[in-house]
Amino acid sequence: MKILICSDIYPGLAGIAQYCQELSNVLKREHQVTILTSKQPLQKKEEILNEIKIIRLPHAEVEQFMQKNKKNFNLVIIRWYRYLLPATQFFENTIYILPSIRKASYKSIYTNLKKREIEKSNVEEKGMQKCKFIIYPSKNVKKQAKEEYGINRGEIISHAVNLEKFKPSKEKKIYDILTVANLSDKRKGIDKLIKVAKNSQANFFVLGKGKLREEYEKEIKKENIKNFKFLGQKESQKYYPKSKIYVLPSRYEAFGLVLLEAMACGIPCIAFQPDGKKIKTASDEIIINKKTGFLVKNEKEMAKKINLLLSNDKLRKKMGKAARKKAEKNSWEKKVKQILNLFQ
């Protein structure tokens, strides 16, 4: 089968690009895979990476490409909303695997949506209405699709994790708290994490880059917080095994793959309990409270649970083992089979 996968960028360390990479690595074993993505500076328009053909085009050329190749692909998998409408126009067998519900995502950080956010949400909604197959990463996102777009169809297939890439090791635990986040996105809740650090003796380390880093660093300096450090954009799999606890401070996550990656490395996780209002995440669908980590109501409780785990090695290791066991149920092979079964 010839499969086209559409990603926002490729390759990359961000969530969508990583998902498309893992998905294509499994699919290429039995199928011919092509990835269509945006053209970034210094990248080639076409190349072969890891036996997969990569085509990079400006968005203005995407519709023409799909029209020209409408008979060349049996299945199109969309991971970025901007490809959805052109794909449904020329391909019957289109699967939209949602990265989020854009409207709900915007509402988590903006009181009033501006014209730009509304237009983007409308593009996604129109594409979803026309799309034959819809896959939600969580119950949380499927609920949002109904609330925001009136769409009440599609299947829930949670994200997967590479269990060979992310696994426990005997490396020394040199990082108390690890967080991986896009520092250009307020939905990731780094401002909340700074408040947690202020009430904890633990050392906090954040992987990621973005335009808000300078703003966060000013706040850290203003509050005289000494236990918080940004490490820059790094490959997270090298840091998980060296960390004691993973903390997700997000306001909004469609799923929260970083939790699954950390759990696969045998690390207990702490995140805010979703309330459907201020906190819209799927953390309660990933973390088993009090078994693989903790779900907390606020920053004060988060600091308290961090202090508890750091002071109790036995409990932390017990939760880490349970976390790995939970992660093992989410292999890529299993999830890809579910995706293809939906299409077939």
Backbone torsions as a table, in degrees:
resi	resn	phi	psi	omega
1	MET	NA	140.7	177.6
2	LYS	-97.8	121.2	-173.3
3	ILE	-121.5	131.9	174.7
4	LEU	-107.3	126.9	177.3
5	ILE	-113.3	129.6	-177.7
6	CYS	-109.8	120.7	-177.2
7	SER	-122.2	157.4	178.7
8	ASP	-68.1	-49.9	172.8
9	ILE	-134.8	163.1	177.8
10	TYR	-168.9	132.2	-8.1
11	PRO	-77.7	178.5	-179.5
12	GLY	178.9	166.8	-178.8
13	LEU	-93.1	-9.1	179.9
14	ALA	-72.7	164.7	-171.7
15	GLY	-57.2	-47.6	-177.2
16	ILE	-65.1	-44.8	179.7
17	ALA	-62.6	-41.9	178.9
18	GLN	-64.6	-41.2	178.0
19	TYR	-60.5	-47.9	-178.4
20	CYS	-63.9	-34.7	178.4
21	GLN	-65.8	-47.8	179.9
22	GLU	-66.0	-41.6	178.9
23	LEU	-61.0	-46.9	-178.3
24	SER	-67.5	-33.5	179.2
25	ASN	-63.3	-33.4	177.4
26	VAL	-80.5	-43.4	-177.6
27	LEU	-64.3	-34.7	-175.2
28	LYS	-65.9	-16.3	179.1
29	ARG	-62.9	-31.4	-176.8
30	GLU	-128.3	-4.6	-175.6
31	HIS	-135.6	165.1	176.1
32	GLN	-94.1	117.7	-173.0
33	VAL	-113.4	134.6	172.9
34	THR	-124.9	139.4	177.0
35	ILE	-112.4	125.8	175.5
36	LEU	-105.2	128.2	-176.4
37	THR	-148.3	178.5	-178.1
38	SER	-80.6	156.6	179.1
39	LYS	-87.5	118.2	177.6
40	GLN	-104.1	155.5	178.9
41	PRO	-54.3	138.4	176.4
42	LEU	72.5	1.1	177.3
43	GLN	-93.1	148.3	178.1
44	LYS	-74.5	150.8	178.7
45	LYS	-68.4	-37.4	177.0
46	GLU	-140.7	141.5	175.2
47	GLU	-164.3	167.3	175.8
48	ILE	-108.0	122.3	177.4
49	LEU	-124.8	122.7	177.2
50	ASN	53.9	41.9	178.0
51	GLU	69.6	15.6	-179.0
52	ILE	-120.2	132.2	179.2
53	LYS	-77.9	128.6	178.9
54	ILE	-112.1	127.3	176.6
55	ILE	-119.9	124.2	-179.0
56	ARG	-115.2	123.3	-177.0
57	LEU	-135.0	148.3	168.7
58	PRO	-62.4	151.3	-175.7
59	HIS	-60.7	-30.1	-179.2
60	ALA	-63.3	-19.2	-178.0
61	GLU	-100.4	-2.2	-174.6
62	VAL	-66.5	-46.1	-178.1
63	GLU	-60.0	-43.2	178.9
64	GLN	-63.1	-40.9	178.7
65	PHE	-61.4	-43.8	-177.2
66	MET	-69.6	-37.3	176.6
67	GLN	-63.6	-43.4	-179.4
68	LYS	-65.8	-31.6	-175.1
69	ASN	-109.5	22.6	-174.8
70	LYS	-64.7	-17.6	177.6
71	LYS	-105.3	2.8	-174.5
72	ASN	-96.4	-7.1	-179.3
73	PHE	-131.2	136.2	178.3
74	ASN	-83.0	-27.1	-175.9
75	LEU	-147.2	137.3	176.5
76	VAL	-120.3	125.8	178.7
77	ILE	-110.8	119.9	-176.7
78	ILE	-104.0	130.6	175.8
79	ARG	-118.6	-4.4	-179.7
80	TRP	-133.5	127.3	-168.0
81	TYR	-55.7	-30.4	-174.7
82	ARG	-67.3	-17.6	178.6
83	TYR	-91.6	-9.1	-168.8
84	LEU	-68.3	-51.4	-178.9
85	LEU	-62.2	-47.1	177.1
86	PRO	-60.0	-37.1	-179.3
87	ALA	-66.3	-44.3	-178.9
88	THR	-68.9	-20.9	178.7
89	GLN	-72.6	-33.5	-173.0
90	PHE	-117.0	-13.1	-178.6
91	PHE	-126.3	130.2	178.1
92	GLU	-74.7	-42.5	-175.5
93	ASN	-92.7	82.3	-179.8
94	THR	-118.4	129.7	176.8
95	ILE	-112.7	126.1	174.3
96	TYR	-103.4	111.7	175.8
97	ILE	-97.8	102.9	-169.4
98	LEU	-64.3	131.1	169.5
99	PRO	-80.1	-25.1	178.2
100	SER	-177.6	175.4	164.7
101	ILE	-98.1	112.6	-171.4
102	ARG	-58.2	-42.9	-176.8
103	LYS	-63.5	-45.6	178.9
104	ALA	-65.9	-37.9	179.7
105	SER	-62.5	-45.4	178.8
106	TYR	-64.3	-39.7	-178.4
107	LYS	-64.3	-21.9	-179.6
108	SER	-71.8	-15.9	179.4
109	ILE	-126.1	-15.8	-179.5
110	TYR	-117.6	132.6	177.3
111	THR	-70.0	-45.0	177.9
112	ASN	-124.2	124.8	-179.2
113	LEU	-74.1	135.6	177.4
114	LYS	-85.0	171.9	-177.3
115	LYS	-54.9	-40.2	-177.7
116	ARG	-63.3	-45.7	-179.5
117	GLU	-66.1	-37.5	179.3
118	ILE	-65.8	-42.1	179.7
119	GLU	-63.1	-43.2	178.7
120	LYS	-63.0	-42.2	179.0
121	SER	-63.7	-39.3	179.5
122	ASN	-65.3	-37.9	177.7
123	VAL	-62.2	-44.9	179.2
124	GLU	-63.9	-44.8	-178.6
125	GLU	-60.2	-46.1	179.7
126	LYS	-61.8	-41.5	178.7
127	GLY	-64.5	-41.4	179.7
128	MET	-66.0	-36.3	178.7
129	GLN	-62.1	-32.8	-177.6
130	LYS	-91.9	-17.0	-173.8
131	CYS	-73.4	135.5	-176.3
132	LYS	-73.3	-42.5	-177.8
133	PHE	-121.7	129.2	178.5
134	ILE	-123.3	131.3	177.4
135	ILE	-120.9	125.7	177.5
136	TYR	-101.7	140.6	178.8
137	PRO	-78.0	-12.5	-177.0
138	SER	-159.6	162.8	174.1
139	LYS	-61.4	-36.0	179.6
140	ASN	-56.1	-46.5	-178.0
141	VAL	-73.0	-37.3	177.9
142	LYS	-62.9	-38.4	177.5
143	LYS	-64.0	-40.7	179.5
144	GLN	-65.8	-35.4	179.2
145	ALA	-62.1	-39.0	178.7
146	LYS	-70.9	-42.8	-177.4
147	GLU	-68.9	-41.9	-173.5
148	GLU	-91.1	-35.0	-174.4
149	TYR	-117.7	-6.6	-177.3
150	GLY	71.5	20.9	-179.2
151	ILE	-99.1	122.7	-175.4
152	ASN	-128.1	39.7	176.5
153	ARG	-134.0	168.3	-178.5
154	GLY	112.1	167.2	-176.0
155	GLU	-113.9	153.0	175.1
156	ILE	-99.0	117.4	173.4
157	ILE	-131.7	106.3	-175.9
158	SER	-66.6	161.5	-179.5
159	HIS	-66.4	162.8	-178.9
160	ALA	-114.0	171.0	177.7
161	VAL	-136.1	143.3	177.0
162	ASN	-77.8	104.2	-172.7
163	LEU	-74.5	-14.5	174.9
164	GLU	-87.8	-35.2	179.5
165	LYS	-75.3	-40.8	-180.0
166	PHE	-110.6	106.8	-177.3
167	LYS	-153.0	159.4	-180.0
168	PRO	-64.9	152.3	175.7
169	SER	-142.5	171.1	-179.8
170	LYS	-96.5	15.1	179.0
171	GLU	-63.4	150.4	179.8
172	LYS	-65.7	136.2	179.9
173	LYS	-82.6	99.1	-175.9
174	ILE	-103.1	-8.2	177.9
175	TYR	-114.5	123.3	178.7
176	ASP	-66.0	-58.6	-175.5
177	ILE	-124.1	129.8	177.2
178	LEU	-118.7	138.5	173.1
179	THR	-138.4	136.9	176.3
180	VAL	-115.1	125.9	-175.1
181	ALA	-155.9	154.2	171.1
182	ASN	-80.9	112.8	-175.2
183	LEU	-82.2	14.1	172.0
184	SER	-106.6	1.8	-171.8
185	ASP	-122.3	111.0	-179.2
186	LYS	-65.1	-20.1	179.6
187	ARG	-65.0	-18.7	-178.5
188	LYS	-75.9	-10.5	169.9
189	GLY	70.5	28.5	179.3
190	ILE	-63.9	-30.4	174.9
191	ASP	-61.0	-35.8	176.6
192	LYS	-69.5	-39.0	-179.8
193	LEU	-63.7	-36.1	177.8
194	ILE	-62.5	-39.2	177.3
195	LYS	-65.4	-36.6	177.7
196	VAL	-64.2	-45.4	-178.8
197	ALA	-59.9	-33.7	-179.6
198	LYS	-64.0	-26.2	-177.9
199	ASN	-107.0	19.3	-178.7
200	SER	-138.2	151.3	176.8
201	GLN	-90.1	-3.9	-179.0
202	ALA	-70.7	159.2	174.8
203	ASN	-97.6	127.7	-174.9
204	PHE	-106.4	134.0	-179.7
205	PHE	-129.1	130.8	-177.3
206	VAL	-120.8	125.6	173.9
207	LEU	-95.8	137.2	177.5
208	GLY	140.1	169.5	178.0
209	LYS	-140.0	164.5	178.5
210	GLY	157.4	166.7	-172.4
211	LYS	-69.4	-16.6	-178.8
212	LEU	-86.2	-6.4	-177.4
213	ARG	-56.6	-45.1	-178.7
214	GLU	-60.4	-40.3	178.2
215	GLU	-63.3	-43.2	178.8
216	TYR	-65.0	-40.4	-179.0
217	GLU	-65.3	-34.2	176.2
218	LYS	-65.4	-40.6	178.5
219	GLU	-65.7	-41.1	178.6
220	ILE	-62.2	-42.2	179.4
221	LYS	-67.7	-42.1	179.9
222	LYS	-60.5	-40.7	-178.5
223	GLU	-86.8	0.5	178.9
224	ASN	57.0	44.6	179.9
225	ILE	-89.8	121.6	-174.8
226	LYS	-102.6	-9.6	-172.5
227	ASN	-106.6	32.4	-176.1
228	PHE	-135.6	125.7	-175.9
229	LYS	-140.0	135.8	174.0
230	PHE	-94.4	130.8	-176.7
231	LEU	-101.6	-5.8	-178.0
232	GLY	87.0	-174.6	-179.5
233	GLN	-81.5	112.5	-179.0
234	LYS	-136.2	164.7	176.8
235	GLU	-75.8	115.5	-171.0
236	SER	-62.7	-31.0	-176.0
237	GLN	-63.0	-18.8	178.2
238	LYS	-82.0	-15.4	-175.4
239	TYR	-105.0	-31.1	179.6
240	TYR	-53.4	-51.1	-176.4
241	PRO	-63.6	-19.0	-179.2
242	LYS	-95.4	6.6	-175.8
243	SER	-111.2	150.8	-178.3
244	LYS	-89.8	-39.1	-176.5
245	ILE	-141.0	142.4	171.6
246	TYR	-106.5	134.2	179.8
247	VAL	-121.5	129.2	176.1
248	LEU	-112.4	106.8	-177.9
249	PRO	-95.4	15.4	-170.6
250	SER	-63.1	147.0	170.2
251	ARG	-85.0	-36.2	-178.2
252	TYR	-137.8	130.6	171.9
253	GLU	-147.8	131.6	174.8
254	ALA	-66.6	-36.2	177.2
255	PHE	-139.1	-70.5	-177.0
256	GLY	109.7	58.8	-176.5
257	LEU	-58.9	-31.0	-179.7
258	VAL	-58.7	-31.6	176.8
259	LEU	-64.4	-44.8	-179.3
260	LEU	-66.2	-38.2	177.9
261	GLU	-64.1	-44.6	179.4
262	ALA	-64.3	-42.2	179.4
263	MET	-63.6	-38.0	178.3
264	ALA	-62.6	-26.7	177.8
265	CYS	-87.8	6.7	176.8
266	GLY	77.3	33.9	-178.8
267	ILE	-113.8	129.4	174.2
268	PRO	-67.6	148.6	-175.4
269	CYS	-121.9	149.4	176.8
270	ILE	-129.0	132.6	179.9
271	ALA	-149.0	166.3	177.1
272	PHE	-75.0	141.2	175.9
273	GLN	-69.3	122.8	178.7
274	PRO	-62.1	138.6	177.0
275	ASP	-121.5	0.0	178.9
276	GLY	77.9	-1.5	-178.9
277	LYS	-123.3	-78.7	179.7
278	LYS	-80.8	-29.7	178.8
279	ILE	-119.7	110.4	179.1
280	LYS	-119.5	88.3	179.4
281	THR	-136.2	177.1	175.5
282	ALA	-110.0	23.2	-176.7
283	SER	-56.6	-35.7	-179.7
284	ASP	-74.5	-10.9	175.3
285	GLU	-92.4	-8.3	-178.0
286	ILE	-113.2	-51.8	179.9
287	ILE	-82.5	130.1	170.6
288	ILE	-91.6	107.4	-173.1
289	ASN	-56.3	129.6	178.5
290	LYS	73.8	2.4	178.4
291	LYS	-118.5	-51.0	177.8
292	THR	-107.2	1.6	-179.1
293	GLY	160.8	-156.2	-178.5
294	PHE	-134.4	142.9	169.1
295	LEU	-106.3	126.1	-172.8
296	VAL	-122.9	160.1	-175.5
297	LYS	-89.6	-27.7	-175.3
298	ASN	-156.4	179.1	-177.6
299	GLU	-63.8	-37.6	-178.8
300	LYS	-63.4	-44.1	179.4
301	GLU	-69.6	-34.0	178.1
302	MET	-61.9	-46.0	178.1
303	ALA	-61.0	-38.4	-179.7
304	LYS	-64.0	-43.8	-178.9
305	LYS	-70.9	-33.9	175.1
306	ILE	-61.4	-47.7	-179.4
307	ASN	-62.3	-37.0	179.0
308	LEU	-62.8	-48.7	-177.3
309	LEU	-67.7	-35.8	179.4
310	LEU	-71.3	-24.1	-179.9
311	SER	-92.5	-5.2	-176.1
312	ASN	-131.7	87.6	-178.1
313	ASP	-59.6	-39.1	-177.5
314	LYS	-62.9	-46.3	179.8
315	LEU	-65.6	-42.6	-178.8
316	ARG	-62.4	-43.5	179.8
317	LYS	-68.7	-36.7	178.3
318	LYS	-63.5	-45.1	179.2
319	MET	-66.7	-36.0	178.8
320	GLY	-62.7	-40.7	178.3
321	LYS	-66.4	-40.6	178.2
322	ALA	-66.6	-34.7	179.2
323	ALA	-65.0	-44.1	178.3
324	ARG	-61.7	-42.2	-179.6
325	LYS	-61.6	-40.4	178.2
326	LYS	-66.5	-41.6	-178.8
327	ALA	-64.5	-32.7	-177.7
328	GLU	-62.6	-15.2	178.1
329	LYS	-81.6	-2.6	-174.4
330	ASN	-121.1	49.5	179.4
331	SER	-73.1	153.9	178.7
332	TRP	-64.8	-38.3	-180.0
333	GLU	-58.4	-42.7	-179.1
334	LYS	-66.6	-44.1	-176.7
335	LYS	-70.2	-38.9	178.5
336	VAL	-64.0	-39.1	176.8
337	LYS	-61.0	-41.5	178.8
338	GLN	-64.2	-40.0	179.3
339	ILE	-63.6	-47.2	-178.7
340	LEU	-70.0	-33.2	176.1
341	ASN	-62.3	-36.0	178.3
342	LEU	-63.2	-44.2	-179.7
343	PHE	-69.6	-43.5	-174.9
344	GLN	-74.1	NA	NA
